[in-house]
Amino acid sequence: MRRKARYLYIELKKTAGMFPRMLLLAVALMILVGGIAFCGVKAMEREPLAVGADIGVVVREDDRMTRMALDYVENMESAAQICRFRQVSEEEGMNMLADGELAALVLLPEGLVDGIMYGRNPSVDVVFPKNARLEAMLFRELTESGAGLLRVAQAQIYGADDTAARYGLGDELSAVEAGIDGYNLAFALDRLSIYDEETVSATGRLSVAQHYASSGIVLFLLLAGMAAYPVMQPEPAAFRKQLVRAGVGGPWQSLCKWLCGLCYMLLLAAAMLVLLWSVRLCTPEAAERLGELLVSGRRRISAGVCMGMLFLVLTTVTSFHHMIYSVSGSRTGSILFFFPISVAMLYLSGGFVPSALLPQTIRGVGAALPTSCLIRACGGLFTGYGPEAGRLAAQLGMYTAAFGAAAYAAERFRYRRCK
């Protein structure tokens, strides 16, 4: 037991001595990850595609009522979002439509408002170009929807008139028509009577900044393992045999390598926290704005839960590093393994592009990867943890045990081949 403890002491001392060098390598990786996260946030913050349609309007009877009706339509929220109305003559409008300057041409007949008020129902002609673009297609959908609402309203009024005439209810007809008009106006003008607002986010409960911050942390921790090769590399076969003869068996050697890697990750996390605290002291205003951006909507949570979850994240990542080094067996091989595997897992888990925007097959594969659990666990550091905290802890523990078992099996297999 004394030899085992001495071997662990030597490995931990080597880890402490080489930590400054490994920290410099990790800082270089942090700069790379920060650039990737910055690009991701900027890509998600782009303005949505804006579509504007120029609509020509031909007014054949320019009176006060027609101008009021036209102004009302121009200022409707649904129409104003994509339509820009331009009053033109019929000949000018046809020429502009042929040249592609207009998405559609609306021809208003004479006596439009009087016809609507007295039930003559004059028709409004809408002319579309032969090769309709996206703007024209959107305006066509608007006009067809409006025509459908108008047909329903007319059918209601005519049905009420026929029913009142059939059963001799002329005295009640005005009240029924007023109720129908009120219902249709509320349906057409009051947005809340048509649908409820519900915010849908591609990043789920996390904001865009929180999602990419969590993904950046996970990517940084995964790639930081490339700097831990001096303390996590497997022992040479000859030295391993001597350790076994001295009473330091293979399982203990593997556990010591894992503990050294965990100490490296803990020191690295502590160094990053000290760096963030220093930045906060130097630029308190910028740190406050960044804090408001990353911890918006945070639940009440104890510091102990956050520290415990962070420790589980570090143990899982350390076990992943240990498995990669044990499987590869060499520094070059491990580096070749680290980068593509880490980036591929993070992409499949929605680290670069949110999972909601990926195909269903990729989402199913990504949900089973440990990076999905790591992103959710790191996201909880910003938003807090709910009932899912226990499930996340169990999943992280399961991945840690699985990676550790795979690492020991790979080392044992390599040792047997060297005999």
C-alpha positions in Angstrom: 0.0 0.0 0.0 2.9 2.3 0.7 4.3 1.8 -2.8 0.9 2.6 -4.3 0.6 5.8 -2.3 4.1 6.8 -3.3 3.3 6.2 -7.0 0.2 8.4 -6.6 2.3 11.1 -4.9 4.9 11.1 -7.7 2.2 11.3 -10.4 0.4 14.2 -8.6 3.7 16.0 -8.1 4.5 15.6 -11.8 1.0 17.0 -12.6 1.6 20.1 -10.4 5.0 20.7 -12.0 3.8 20.5 -15.5 0.5 22.4 -15.0 1.9 25.9 -16.1 2.8 24.4 -19.4 -0.5 22.6 -19.9 -2.3 25.8 -18.8 -0.7 27.8 -21.7 -1.8 25.2 -24.2 -5.3 25.3 -22.7 -5.4 29.1 -23.0 -4.6 28.8 -26.7 -7.4 26.3 -27.1 -9.7 28.7 -25.2 -9.0 31.4 -27.7 -9.9 29.1 -30.5 -13.2 28.0 -28.8 -14.0 31.6 -28.0 -13.8 32.5 -31.7 -16.1 29.6 -32.7 -18.6 30.6 -30.0 -18.5 34.3 -31.1 -19.2 33.3 -34.7 -22.1 31.1 -33.7 -23.8 33.9 -31.7 -23.4 36.3 -34.6 -24.9 33.8 -37.0 -27.9 33.3 -34.8 -28.4 37.0 -34.3 -28.8 37.8 -38.0 -32.0 39.7 -39.0 -34.7 37.5 -40.4 -35.5 37.6 -44.1 -37.5 40.7 -44.8 -39.9 40.5 -47.8 -41.5 43.7 -49.2 -44.0 43.8 -52.0 -44.8 46.9 -54.1 -48.6 46.8 -54.8 -50.1 49.1 -57.4 -53.6 50.5 -56.7 -55.9 51.9 -59.4 -58.6 54.1 -57.9 -61.3 54.8 -60.6 -63.4 57.0 -58.3 -61.3 59.2 -56.1 -63.7 60.3 -53.4 -63.3 60.8 -49.7 -64.8 57.5 -48.7 -62.5 55.5 -51.1 -59.4 57.4 -49.8 -60.4 56.6 -46.2 -60.9 52.9 -47.1 -57.5 52.8 -48.9 -55.7 54.5 -45.9 -57.3 51.9 -43.6 -56.0 49.0 -45.6 -52.5 50.5 -46.0 -52.2 50.8 -42.2 -53.4 47.3 -41.3 -50.7 45.5 -39.5 -50.9 42.3 -41.6 -50.7 44.3 -44.9 -48.1 46.9 -43.8 -45.6 44.2 -42.8 -45.0 43.1 -46.4 -46.9 45.5 -48.7 -46.1 49.0 -49.9 -49.1 50.5 -51.8 -48.6 52.9 -54.7 -51.5 54.7 -56.4 -51.1 54.6 -60.1 -53.2 54.8 -63.3 -54.4 51.6 -64.9 -52.1 51.9 -67.9 -49.1 52.8 -65.8 -49.8 50.0 -63.5 -50.0 47.4 -66.3 -46.7 48.6 -67.7 -45.0 48.4 -64.2 -46.5 45.0 -63.7 -45.0 43.8 -67.0 -41.6 45.2 -66.1 -41.6 43.5 -62.7 -41.8 46.7 -60.7 -45.0 45.6 -59.0 -45.9 42.3 -57.4 -49.6 42.9 -58.0 -52.1 45.5 -59.3 -55.4 46.1 -57.5 -58.2 47.6 -59.5 -60.9 49.4 -57.3 -64.3 49.8 -59.1 -66.5 52.8 -58.9 -68.8 53.1 -56.0 -66.8 50.6 -54.0 -67.7 51.9 -50.5 -71.4 52.5 -51.4 -71.7 49.1 -52.9 -70.3 47.5 -49.7 -72.5 49.5 -47.5 -75.7 48.8 -49.5 -75.1 45.1 -50.2 -74.3 45.3 -53.9 -70.9 43.6 -53.3 -68.8 45.1 -56.1 -65.8 42.9 -57.0 -62.2 44.1 -56.7 -59.9 42.8 -59.5 -56.4 41.8 -58.6 -53.9 41.3 -61.4 -50.8 39.2 -60.8 -47.8 38.7 -63.2 -47.3 35.5 -65.1 -44.1 34.6 -63.3 -45.0 35.4 -59.7 -42.2 36.0 -57.3 -42.3 35.4 -53.5 -43.7 38.8 -52.8 -46.6 38.2 -55.2 -47.3 34.8 -53.7 -47.5 36.3 -50.2 -49.9 39.0 -51.4 -52.0 36.4 -53.1 -52.3 34.5 -49.9 -53.4 37.7 -48.1 -56.0 38.5 -50.7 -57.4 34.9 -50.8 -57.6 34.9 -47.0 -59.4 38.2 -47.0 -61.8 37.0 -49.7 -62.5 33.9 -47.6 -63.3 35.9 -44.5 -65.6 38.2 -46.6 -67.5 35.2 -48.1 -68.1 33.9 -44.6 -69.3 37.2 -43.3 -71.7 37.6 -46.3 -73.0 34.1 -45.9 -73.7 34.9 -42.2 -75.6 38.1 -43.0 -77.6 36.5 -45.9 -78.4 33.5 -43.7 -79.6 35.7 -40.9 -81.8 37.8 -43.4 -83.4 34.6 -44.8 -84.0 33.2 -41.4 -85.6 36.4 -40.1 -87.8 36.6 -43.2 -88.9 33.0 -42.9 -89.9 33.2 -39.3 -91.1 36.8 -39.2 -88.3 38.1 -37.0 -87.7 41.4 -38.7 -87.6 43.3 -35.4 -84.7 41.3 -34.1 -82.7 41.4 -37.4 -80.8 44.5 -36.7 -79.5 43.1 -33.3 -78.5 39.9 -35.0 -76.6 41.7 -37.8 -74.9 43.9 -35.2 -73.7 40.8 -33.3 -72.5 39.2 -36.6 -70.6 42.4 -37.5 -69.1 42.6 -34.1 -67.9 39.0 -34.2 -66.4 39.4 -37.7 -64.6 42.6 -36.8 -63.2 41.1 -33.6 -62.1 38.1 -35.6 -60.4 40.1 -38.3 -58.9 42.9 -36.3 -58.2 41.6 -32.8 -55.1 39.3 -33.0 -55.7 37.8 -29.6 -59.1 36.4 -30.7 -57.4 34.5 -33.5 -54.4 33.0 -31.8 -52.3 33.1 -28.7 -48.7 34.1 -28.8 -46.1 31.5 -27.9 -42.4 32.0 -28.1 -40.6 29.2 -29.8 -36.8 29.0 -29.5 -34.4 26.7 -31.4 -32.2 26.5 -28.3 -35.0 25.4 -25.9 -34.9 26.9 -22.4 -31.5 28.5 -23.0 -31.1 31.8 -24.8 -28.8 31.9 -27.8 -26.0 33.4 -25.8 -26.4 30.8 -23.0 -26.6 27.9 -25.5 -23.4 28.9 -27.2 -21.6 29.7 -24.0 -22.5 26.1 -22.7 -21.4 24.6 -26.0 -18.2 26.6 -25.9 -17.4 25.4 -22.4 -17.9 21.8 -23.3 -15.8 22.1 -26.5 -13.0 23.8 -24.5 -13.0 21.1 -21.8 -13.0 18.3 -24.4 -10.1 19.9 -26.4 -8.2 20.8 -23.2 -7.5 17.1 -22.8 -4.9 17.4 -25.6 -2.7 19.4 -23.2 -3.0 16.6 -20.5 -1.0 14.0 -22.4 2.2 14.3 -20.1 0.2 13.3 -17.1 -2.4 10.9 -18.6 -0.3 8.9 -21.1 -0.1 5.2 -20.4 3.1 3.9 -18.9 5.5 2.1 -21.2 5.1 -1.6 -21.3 8.5 -2.3 -19.6 7.9 0.2 -16.8 4.4 -1.1 -16.3 5.7 -4.6 -15.8 8.1 -3.3 -13.1 5.3 -1.5 -11.3 3.2 -4.6 -11.3 6.1 -6.6 -9.8 6.5 -3.9 -7.2 2.8 -4.3 -6.2 1.4 -1.4 -8.2 -1.2 -3.2 -10.3 -2.8 -2.2 -13.6 -6.1 -0.9 -12.0 -4.2 1.3 -9.6 -2.1 2.7 -12.4 -5.2 3.5 -14.4 -6.9 5.1 -11.4 -3.8 7.3 -10.7 -3.7 8.5 -14.3 -7.4 9.4 -14.0 -6.9 11.2 -10.7 -4.0 13.2 -12.3 -6.2 14.2 -15.1 -9.0 15.2 -12.7 -6.6 17.3 -10.7 -5.5 19.0 -14.0 -9.1 19.7 -14.9 -9.9 21.1 -11.4 -6.8 23.4 -11.5 -7.8 24.5 -15.0 -11.3 25.3 -13.9 -10.0 27.2 -10.9 -7.6 29.2 -13.1 -10.5 30.1 -15.4 -12.7 31.2 -12.5 -9.8 33.4 -11.2 -9.4 34.9 -14.6 -13.1 35.7 -14.9 -13.0 37.2 -11.4 -10.1 39.4 -12.4 -11.9 40.5 -15.5 -14.9 41.4 -13.4 -12.8 43.5 -11.1 -11.0 45.3 -14.0 -14.2 45.9 -16.1 -17.2 45.8 -13.8 -19.6 47.4 -16.3 -18.8 44.9 -19.1 -18.9 42.1 -16.6 -22.3 43.2 -15.4 -23.7 43.4 -18.9 -22.3 39.9 -19.7 -23.8 38.6 -16.5 -27.2 39.9 -17.3 -26.9 38.3 -20.8 -25.9 34.9 -19.5 -28.0 34.5 -16.3 -31.3 35.8 -17.5 -34.2 33.8 -16.3 -32.1 32.0 -13.7 -33.9 29.9 -11.1 -33.0 29.9 -7.4 -30.3 27.4 -6.8 -27.6 26.8 -4.2 -24.0 27.2 -4.9 -23.4 23.6 -3.7 -25.6 22.2 -6.4 -23.7 24.3 -9.1 -20.3 23.1 -7.7 -21.5 19.5 -7.5 -22.7 19.6 -11.1 -19.5 21.2 -12.3 -17.5 18.5 -10.5 -19.5 15.8 -12.3 -18.9 17.5 -15.6 -15.2 17.6 -15.0 -15.1 13.9 -13.9 -17.0 12.9 -17.1 -14.7 14.9 -19.3 -11.6 13.5 -17.5 -12.9 9.9 -18.1 -13.4 10.7 -21.8 -9.8 12.0 -22.0 -8.5 8.9 -20.2 -10.4 6.6 -22.6 -9.0 8.4 -25.6 -5.4 8.2 -24.3 -5.8 4.5 -23.4 -7.3 3.6 -26.8 -4.8 5.6 -28.9 -1.7 4.7 -26.9 0.4 7.5 -28.5 0.5 11.3 -28.4 0.0 11.7 -32.1 -2.8 9.2 -32.2 -4.6 10.8 -29.3 -4.5 14.2 -30.8 -5.8 12.8 -34.1 -8.6 11.2 -32.1 -9.4 14.2 -29.9 -10.2 16.9 -32.3 -12.5 15.1 -34.9 -14.3 13.1 -32.2 -15.0 16.2 -30.0 -16.1 18.4 -32.9 -18.3 15.6 -34.4 -20.0 14.8 -31.1 -20.6 18.5 -30.4 -22.1 19.0 -33.8 -24.4 16.0 -33.5 -25.5 17.2 -30.1 -26.5 20.7 -31.4 -23.5 22.6 -30.2 -22.8 24.4 -33.4 -26.3 24.3 -34.9 -29.2 23.9 -32.4 -30.7 20.4 -32.5 -34.1 21.7 -33.4 -32.7 22.7 -36.8 -31.0 19.4 -37.5 -32.7 16.4 -39.3 -34.6 13.9 -37.1 -32.0 11.2 -37.5 -29.1 13.4 -36.4 -31.2 14.6 -33.4 -31.8 11.0 -32.3 -28.1 10.2 -32.5 -27.0 13.4 -30.8 -29.4 12.8 -27.9 -27.6 9.6 -27.0 -24.1 11.2 -26.9 -22.5 12.4 -23.7 -22.0 15.9 -25.1 -25.8 16.5 -25.1 -25.8 15.8 -21.4 -22.7 18.0 -20.8 -24.3 20.9 -22.7 -27.5 20.7 -20.6 -25.4 20.4 -17.4 -23.3 23.5 -18.3 -26.4 25.4 -19.4 -27.9 24.8 -15.9 -25.0 26.8 -14.5 -26.5 29.9 -16.2 -30.2 29.2 -15.8 -30.3 26.9 -12.8 -31.5 23.3 -12.4 -35.0 22.0 -12.1 -36.3 18.5 -11.5 -33.9 17.3 -14.2 -30.8 17.8 -12.0 -31.0 14.3 -10.6 -31.3 12.7 -14.0 -28.4 14.8 -15.3 -26.2 13.7 -12.4 -27.1 10.0 -13.0 -26.3 10.3 -16.7 -23.0 11.9 -16.0 -22.1 9.3 -13.5 -23.0 6.6 -16.0 -20.9 8.1 -18.7 -18.0 8.5 -16.3 -18.1 4.8 -15.3 -18.5 3.7 -18.9 -15.5 5.7 -20.1 -13.4 4.5 -17.1 -14.2 0.9 -17.8 -13.4 1.3 -21.5 -10.0 2.9 -20.6 -9.0 0.1 -18.3 -10.1 -2.5 -20.8 -8.0 -0.8 -23.5 -4.9 -0.7 -21.3 -5.3 -4.3 -20.2 -5.7 -5.4 -23.8 -2.5 -3.5 -24.8 -0.6 -4.9 -21.8 -1.5 -8.5 -22.8 -0.3 -7.9 -26.3 3.1 -6.7 -25.0 3.7 -9.9 -23.0 
